[in-house]
Amino acid sequence: SYELSQPPSVSVPPGQTASITCSGDKLGDKYTSWYQQKAGQSPVLVIQENRRRPSGIPDRFSGSKSGNTATLTISGTQPVDEADYYCQAWDTTTAVFGGGTKLTVL
Amino acid sequence: QVQLQESGPGLVDPSETLSLTCTVSGGSITNYYWSWVRQPPGKALEWIGYIDYRGNTNYIPSLKDRVIILVDTSKNEVSLKLGSVTVADAAVYYCARVRGSTNNQYFDSWGQGKLVIVSP
């Protein structure tokens, strides 16, 4: 089955840039979405279609892709950004989520 | 703004059927796909399947033999049935709206989730 790999954890000081990667076979040929999930809450879409921000998502969130690795970048990270982040792509007609990355802002 | 609300029993006996309903308000259920996603405690999100408003479905292969997703457009509801549950099926179950086009779809709205425990 198709798998997406994310680092389990990323730490960043407040105000700095956080980068979370997501890699998978032939991910370069697929669209990647990113979701933020704060403790005890439902996921929230923060990046769609590789790099598009939905309405209401701060512009410090950005998405990019290089080869088979997608990256979520948070510029000027704030304490409120501390959360789990999941990448997601489709393997033909099956949606696949990455294992999630816990972002700690300290 | 569309809102999704999951409901159903929070406790299911092993080997029985888990049944949940997602009620959609603030928008029509038509012209969209609707998915169920689950998350075991402390673990990652897992997609279960989706249905469109016409009733066409697609399920994750590992659950395909046990899962049914239904849609009731008259009630603006999507339902999930998962049979022969075990403790491994204990999770928070989310319903989510699917947007985008073929091969470019994403989950833009989520319910608050329903915790389901599997225990005798």
Boltz contact constraints between the chains, C-beta under 6 A:
constraints:
  - contact:
      token1: [A, 31]
      token2: [B, 104]
      max_distance: 6.0
  - contact:
      token1: [A, 33]
      token2: [B, 106]
      max_distance: 6.0
  - contact:
      token1: [A, 42]
      token2: [B, 110]
      max_distance: 6.0
  - contact:
      token1: [A, 42]
      token2: [B, 112]
      max_distance: 6.0
  - contact:
      token1: [A, 42]
      token2: [B, 113]
      max_distance: 6.0
  - contact:
      token1: [A, 43]
      token2: [B, 110]
      max_distance: 6.0
  - contact:
      token1: [A, 45]
      token2: [B, 108]
      max_distance: 6.0
  - contact:
      token1: [A, 48]
      token2: [B, 106]
      max_distance: 6.0
  - contact:
      token1: [A, 49]
      token2: [B, 104]
      max_distance: 6.0
  - contact:
      token1: [A, 86]
      token2: [B, 45]
      max_distance: 6.0
  - contact:
      token1: [A, 93]
      token2: [B, 58]
      max_distance: 6.0
  - contact:
      token1: [A, 94]
      token2: [B, 60]
      max_distance: 6.0
  - contact:
      token1: [A, 95]
      token2: [B, 47]
      max_distance: 6.0
  - contact:
      token1: [A, 97]
      token2: [B, 44]
      max_distance: 6.0
  - contact:
      token1: [A, 97]
      token2: [B, 45]
      max_distance: 6.0
  - contact:
      token1: [A, 99]
      token2: [B, 44]
      max_distance: 6.0
  - contact:
      token1: [A, 100]
      token2: [B, 44]
      max_distance: 6.0
